[in-house]
Amino acid sequence: MQDDIKRTQEVMAKRTAKNSVFLDLFQNKSYLLRLYKTLHPEDTTATEDSLTDVTIENVLTDNLYNDLGFIVNNKLMILIEAQSTWTMNILIRILLYLAQSYHEYFQRTSQNYYKSKKVKMPKPELYVIFTGNKGEKPDKISLSKEFFEGANIDIEVRAKVIYESDNDDIINQYIIFCKVFNEQTRQHGMTRTAVTETIRICKNRNVLKEYLLNREKEVVTIMMSLFDEEQIIKSFINSEKYDLAREKAALMLRDGKITIDEVSLYFPELLENDIKELEIEVMQMV
């Protein structure tokens, strides 16, 4: 059984694969500048040196590995990635991410918002990159509309949503990369084959080709994990359930509520070896 689990873990692609590539791609200043130029083609003054990465890690329990923040020309740009499952809760993520970004910004610039002097702060621009299909989803979303029926509330969050388009910009290429990856995982499961096929197809289609050519080995490493977080959590939960079932079975056997032949009926998660060990334990108690 342990060998089966180990083999499964060895071929499981990291569940946060696209999230990791998202950050790895845009931590490169040249690609980050291309992203900014996609959103602000009118800004001819921005350079790689004028970009300041302010991406936050581990600010919430879910870990915001697929959220990107940077400052350029007095604008705080925040891009939150939403994958194929759409939820308006992403507005809450944006709100919390924005608050944490400003908190860190004031610390970094040594500004004290408890004093009388008014602080200086960059203007926020909020975006959601949705890597699933658009369907009937909106181009803009707002906190007041989605959570308070459009009421005039004391705090507001509005974000533009970016979907796949006919453009050849770097944001659209990233979305296509994610969709190719989804297609390959449907064919091959969460395996190394799905990862390598995604890279091959995208290079052939000129999707993030330069990035994938330069960092192919790193991208494969990023997208593969022996022990991804989801697998660890599942293993832990299964282990807890198993221990509880074994303990309960032992008590019921000891109290005569079930026979040894009935253990597998009441506790199907227990293996044949477990039942044999329980039988020995109960016999020793008699």
N, C-alpha and C positions, 0 to 999 in steps of 0.2 A: 504493500500500500504506500509506504513511504517513498519507494522508488517511482511509483506512478505519479505521486504528487510532485516529486522532484522533476520528472520529465515534463510534466505539465507546466511547471513554473519556468522551465528553461525555454519553452517555446512561446510563452505568453508575451505578447507585445505590451509595452507599457500603456496603461489605459489613458494616461495623460499625454500620449505621444504628440498629438497635434499642439497641445498647450506648450510643451517644451520647445518644439520647433518654432512656434510663434515667438517666444522670447529669444531663442538663439538667433533667429533671423534678424530681429529688429534691435538686438543689442549691438549689431554691426552698424556703425554710424552711417556708412554709405547707403545701406538699405533703409535705415531710419529716416535719412534725409529724403529718399525717394518716396517713402510713405508720407512724410509731411508735404512734399511737393504735390502729391496726388490730392491731398486735402486742400492745399493752398497754392495752386499754380501761379497765382498773382504775386506771391512773395518772392522777389528775386534777390533778396538780401540774405536769406538763410544759408548757412554753410554747416558743414559737419561740426566745426568748432563752436557754433552757436547753439548746438543741441546739448541739453543736459538731461541725462537719463535719471528719472526719479521713480522708477518702478519699485513698487513695494512688494516685499515677500513676507509671507507668514503673518499678515495682520489680522486674519480671521481664522477660525478653526478649519475652514475648508482649504486654506492656503491658496492665495490668488496667483498661482503660477502662470495663468494665461491672461493676465491683465497687464497693460503696458502704460507707463506714464512718462512724459518728458516735457521739458520746458524749452520754448524757443520764442524769441522776440516778444517777451512778456505774455506769452500764452501758455497755460497749463493744459496740455493735451493728454486726455485719458481715453484709452481704447480698451474696451472690455470684450473678450471673445465669448460668444454664445455658440455652442455646438448644435447638433441637430435637434436637440430637445429645446423647444422655445418656452420661456417663462418670463412673465413680467417682473418676477422677483429680481431680475437683473438690475432693475432700477434701485433696489435696496443695496445691492453690491456697489453700484456706482456711487450712491450717497455716502456709504461708509468709506469707500476708497477715496473719494474726494476729501472728506473730512480728515482722514489720516494723511493724505498728501499735503494738505495745507498745514497740518500740525507739524509735520517734518520740515516743511518749507520754512516756517517761522523759526524753528530750532536751528536750521542750517544757516539762515540769514541773521541769526541773533536778534530777532524781533520779539518784543514782549507785548502780548495782546492784553495784559492786565494793566498796563500803564496808559496814561492819557494820550500819548502820541499815537496817531492813527498809523496802523501798519500798512505796508505796501504788499500787494499780492497780485500774482499773474491772473489774467482772465481765463476762466475755465472753458474748455471745449470738450464735450463728452460724446463719445461714439460707441456703438455696439457693432462688432463684426460678427455677422451671423453666417455660419458655414453650412447651414442646411438650406432647404428650398424656401423661397419667399412665400409662395402661395398668396394668402390674403393678409399677410402681416404688414404692419404700418411702416412708413419711412421715418416717422418720428414717434417717440414715446415720451410720456410725462408722468411724473409721480402723482400729481393732482388728478389727472384724468383716470389713471388706472386704479388708484387706491382710494380716492376720495370723490369719485363721481364728478370730477371737474370743478370741485369747490375751490374757492379762493383761499388756499391754506397759507400758513405763515412760512413755509419752506417749499421750494420747488426744485425739481430735477428734471431736465429735459435732455434727451439724447437723440442723435441721428443714428439710424440703423443702416448699415452697409451690407448689401447682398451681392451675389454674383452678378456680373454685368458683362457687356461685350467689350469692355475696356481691357487694355493690356497692361494696366498698372500693377504695381507690386502687391497691393492689397487684394486685387482680384486674382492674381496668380496664387496667393496664399490660400484663398477660398477654394480655388480649383484643386490645389494640392490636397486639401482636406477632403474634398469630395472623391478624389481618386483613391485616397487612403480608405475611405468608407467603402467604396466599391470593392477594393482588394481584400478588405477584412471580411466582407460578406462572402467572397469566394474562397479565401484561404484561412479564415479565422484570424485571431490575434497572434500571428506568427511572423517569423523573420521573412518568410516568403512574401507576405503581404507588404512588409516594409520595403524590401528590395524591389518588388514589382512596382510599388508606388514611385520610388525614385527613378526607376528605368522609364516608366511611362511619362513621368513629368519631364524628364530630360529630353525625351523624344518629342514631346509636345511644346518644348521651349517654355516650360512652366518652372520658374525659379531655377533655371538651368545653371546659371553662373554659381549661385549659392550651393546647389547640389553637387556640382562638379568640384568645387573647392572644399566642400566639407562633407563629402559622402560618408566617410567612415564615422565622423562625429555624429552625423544625422542618424545613422543606423544605431550607434551606441545610445543616443538620446532616446530613440524610439523603442529600444528593447530593454527589458528589465527582468531579471530573474525573480525578483520579489516586488511586484508593483503594489502600491498601497491598497488597492481593492482586494488583491489576493491575500495580503497579510490580514486584513480585517476579516475576510471570510474564513480564513484558517483559524483565527482566534475565536470567532463566534462558534465555529463547528467544534473546536476543542472544548469550549465551555459547555456546549450542549452535550457532547460525548461524556465528559466527566460527570455532569449532573445525571445523565441517564444511567451510567454505571453505578453511581452511588444509590440512586433510587431503586434500581433492580436488586442490588444487594440487600437493601432494607426490606423490600417486599418478599424476597426469598427467605430471609431470616425470620420474618413474622409469619411465614406460611401463607401469604396472600396469593402467591403464584408458585407454580412448580418450575423446575429448570427447563422443562420442555416448552413452557409458555413465555420464556424470556424474549425469544425472538419475535413473538407475536406482539408483545407490549412495547418492546424496545428494538425496533428494526435497525436502528443505527449501530447496534452492538454486533461485532463480528463473532464468528464461531469460536475463535481463540478466547475472546472476552468471556463468552458464556462458559467455556471450560474452566477458566480461571475462577469465575464466580462460583461454579459448582464445587471446586476444591476449597475455596474460602468458606462456603456455607457448611461443608462437611466437617471442616476443622472447628467450626463453632459448636457443632452438635456434641 
